[in-house]
Amino acid sequence: MARALYEHLMRAMVDDDEFLAFAVERNPATPLRLFFVVHYLQLKRPEWPLAGYFQSIAPDPAPPEHAYPHFKAYCLAHAAEFSASGT
C-alpha cells in the first residue's frame, strides 16, 4: 500500500508544475525526499487527514487516489518544517 501511495503522489506531483517547483526548491537533488519527511512528520503528529493514507499510521488506510490534495495542503502549510529538517 505504501508503494501505491507514493506512486500516486509522485504522478500527481509531476502534473502539478507549481507544486513540483515547490518540492524541487526544497531539495533540488531529490524531491522524493519530501515524501519521507512528510511521513516522518505525520508519524510525530498524525492529526492531519493525510495521516489516514499511511498504513504505518492508519489501521485501515484510505485509498491513495484521494491523497494528493491532502499531501499538497500539508506540505504548503508546513513548508517551514521542511526547511528546518533539511528538505
N, C-alpha and C positions, 0 to 999 in steps of 0.2 A: 504494500500500500504506500509506503514512503516513496518508493520509486515512482509510482503513478502520480503522487502529489508533486514531487519535484519536476517530473516531466511536464505535467500540466502547467505549473507555474512558469517554467522556462519557455514553453511555447507561447504562453500569453504575454510574457515579458518581451519576447522578441518582436511581437506585433505591436507593442506599445512604445513607440520611439521616445516619448517624453520620459517614461519611467526607466527605460533601458539606459538613457543618458544619466539619469539619477544614479542607477546602480553602477555604471562604469565610472562615474565621478567619484563614488565612494571607494572603489578599488579597481583601478584600470587593469590590473593583472588578471583578475578573475571575478567577474560579477557573481559567479556561482557561490562565492564565499558568503554573499549576502544571505543565501538560504540557510546556511549553517548558523550564522549569527542570529537570525530571526528565530530559528528553532531553539537555540540556547536561551534567548530572552523569553520565549514562550514557556520553556521549562521552569524558569525562575518565577515568572508572573503570568500564569495562564488565564487571566481574566478577559482577554480579548476573544471575540468569536473565532479568530484564526486558530486558536488552540484546539478547537473541535475537529480540525482536519489532520492533526498529528496522531498517529497510532501510539506514539510513546506517551501521549498525554490523555487522549480520549479513549475510553474503553471500547466505544463503537464509533470510530471516526466517520465524519461526514464524507461523501464522495468528493473527490478533488475538483470536479468540474465547476464548482461554485466558489472555490478558494481564492482565486486571483483578486477579486475586489477587496477581500479582507486582507490579503497579503500586502497589496499596494497601500491600502489605507494605514495599516500597521507600520509599514516602512516609512511612509511620509511623516507620520505622527512621531516616530521615534528616531528620526534622522540624527539627532544629536548623540544618541546612544551608539549608533553605528560608528560615528567618528571617534567616540571615546574607546570603542573596542578595537579600533584599528581598521575598521571596514569603511 
